[in-house]
Amino acid sequence: MKPIINMASRRSTTIGPHPGNMGRRPGGGIRFPGGSLDDQSRVVSPAEAVQAGADFLVMGRPITKAENPALAVGSALQQMQKATR
């Protein structure tokens, strides 16, 4: 898996809501608008992450803890698509 991660990191951007770089550093903090922040103090929505240049989003708890994880994934994808229009 490591070579795949290294290749991806050279060709793409993962967004994390970190001060000063709006995410050229991978990290948590992708949350649905109005959803739980859990232990995150800085968050961005899936749409905001895409607008900031993310190629991939890392979303854990907003999906794994959702009542309907498949619906949560669909919502994230929908928000990402709207952000690219």
RANOR-V817005 format. One record per residue. RES is the residue in three letters. PSI is psi as a letter, one per 20 degrees, with the letter a starting at -180 (999 if undefined). OMEGA is omega in degrees with one decimal (999 if undefined). BURIAL is + if it has 9 or more other ideal C-beta (glycine too) atoms within 8 Angstrom, else -. Layout:
BEGIN
res->[RES:RES]
psi->[PSI:PSI]
omega->[OMEGA:OMEGA]
burial->[BURIAL:BURIAL]
END
This chain:
BEGIN
res->[MET:LYS:PRO:ILE:ILE:ASN:MET:ALA:SER:ARG:ARG:SER:THR:THR:ILE:GLY:PRO:HIS:PRO:GLY:ASN:MET:GLY:ARG:ARG:PRO:GLY:GLY:GLY:ILE:ARG:PHE:PRO:GLY:GLY:SER:LEU:ASP:ASP:GLN:SER:ARG:VAL:VAL:SER:PRO:ALA:GLU:ALA:VAL:GLN:ALA:GLY:ALA:ASP:PHE:LEU:VAL:MET:GLY:ARG:PRO:ILE:THR:LYS:ALA:GLU:ASN:PRO:ALA:LEU:ALA:VAL:GLY:SER:ALA:LEU:GLN:GLN:MET:GLN:LYS:ALA:THR:ARG]
psi->[h:g:h:g:g:g:g:h:h:h:i:r:p:p:p:q:m:p:p:h:j:l:k:j:p:q:r:a:j:o:q:q:p:i:r:p:i:c:j:p:h:p:q:q:r:g:g:h:g:g:h:i:j:p:h:q:q:o:o:e:h:h:g:h:j:q:h:n:h:h:h:g:g:g:g:g:g:g:h:g:g:h:h:i:999]
omega->[-176.2:179.0:178.7:179.0:179.5:177.9:-178.4:-177.2:178.3:-172.4:-173.5:179.7:172.2:-173.8:169.3:-173.5:-177.0:-176.3:173.2:-179.2:-177.1:162.0:169.6:-178.5:179.8:177.0:177.3:175.4:173.0:-176.1:176.4:177.0:179.8:-179.7:179.8:175.7:-174.0:-178.4:-177.9:177.2:177.8:-178.6:170.9:177.1:175.2:179.4:-179.9:179.0:178.8:179.0:179.0:174.7:-178.6:171.7:179.6:174.2:174.8:-179.4:179.7:-174.1:179.1:178.9:-175.3:179.2:-179.8:176.5:177.9:-176.7:179.7:177.2:178.3:177.4:178.5:178.6:178.7:180.0:178.4:178.5:178.9:179.2:178.3:-177.6:-177.9:-179.1:999]
burial->[-:-:-:-:-:-:-:+:-:-:-:-:+:+:+:+:+:+:-:-:-:-:+:-:-:-:+:-:+:+:+:+:-:-:-:-:-:-:-:+:-:-:+:+:+:+:+:+:+:+:-:+:-:+:-:-:+:+:+:-:-:+:+:-:-:+:-:-:-:-:+:+:+:-:+:+:-:-:+:+:-:-:+:-:-]
END
